[in-house]
Amino acid sequence: MIKFDEVFKRYHWEEIKLKLENVTLSDVEYSLQKKQKTVDDFLNLISEAAAEKLEVMANMTRSITRKRFGKTIQLYAPLYLSNECQNICTYCGFSLDNKLKRKTLTDTEIMIEAMVLKSMGVNHVLLVSGEANKTVGIDYFLNAVRLLKPHFANISIEVQPLSEEEYEWLHQEGVHSVLVYQETYHQEVYKHYHPKGKKSNFDFRLETPDRIGKAGIHKIGLGVLLGLEDWRVDSFFNALHIDHLQKQYWQSRFSVSFPRLRPAEGIIEPNFIMEDKDLLQLICAYRIWNEDLEISVSTRENEKFRNHIVSLGATAMSAGSKTNPGGYAVDKQSLEQFETSDERSMDMVKQMIKAAGYDPVMKDWDPVYNGCKI
């Protein structure tokens, strides 16, 4: 079985950047008309030339999404377990060199937070933590999943990269999805953003989705941090990664997220500001390229953008999010990973989705299906 690092080595950052710069409007029109699209078509659709076709792309995106997913938006909320972290990352509020209050939830605190989420109607929960193996390692995550499994239909995790065996254990306990972001695929500068800690190992992180796929996880989520390096080049490599994973682990589903670098304690300024129109183009490009791909938009984005993206490609949204451990009830003053932009409650977001003519979905998966063979 081919691993992504073998595919990755065939491509070079500067060559992809040059290809993007040389895309013409005719190339874009050709890709839009093709029935079966490749990653080369995706590259055309994220180019500067494709910006002229944004209205056409938006209309195509709306039509494709409705055909494949209907007029529904799945809603979920994150539950931050810990802000302890052994990494130094220049863009993250949890970075080891931020000498601020750290917090890891106890069993009782996990359940207090969970009950607040349940009172909000949440059935899909995303467990998030900093990367601190000694404090919040696999045993901690397995325990948290066992505590929460009776209360939520869908449990996803976004934690440090784990071994294939550890992902298998999480799968057996009922974890539905695993999200892992490379942050940037620009290997030459990766160390600059991750100077210390296990996360500084570019190759180990790059190989993580392959380990997740081999473990049989139902859904794998990828993305890059928009604000570090050239978003077009990074997004091409992210699509290349998804393309590889879909071919190798076809029994799994795949999602993509679009985290734009947001303010947080002690972090660097973004290298660039990604404009809303660019993010819309990127979302449209993903949808037109890959009809089955789930598209998630978090509360990092502002109200106006999220209101419009409901009918333009999104299939999942977080709402009412708190990005600090205990943020819903236990410890509202603990360190946040980043500032949220859309501060509306879950009920307010549900009403917004309904007003757009879409159905907010709180549960689209039941644990009973975890035992089914595809």
Summary of the structure (lengths in Angstrom):
residues: 374
radius of gyration: 19.6
end to end distance: 19.9
largest distance: 59.6
contacts: 1281
relative contact order: 0.18
helix: 43%
strand: 14%
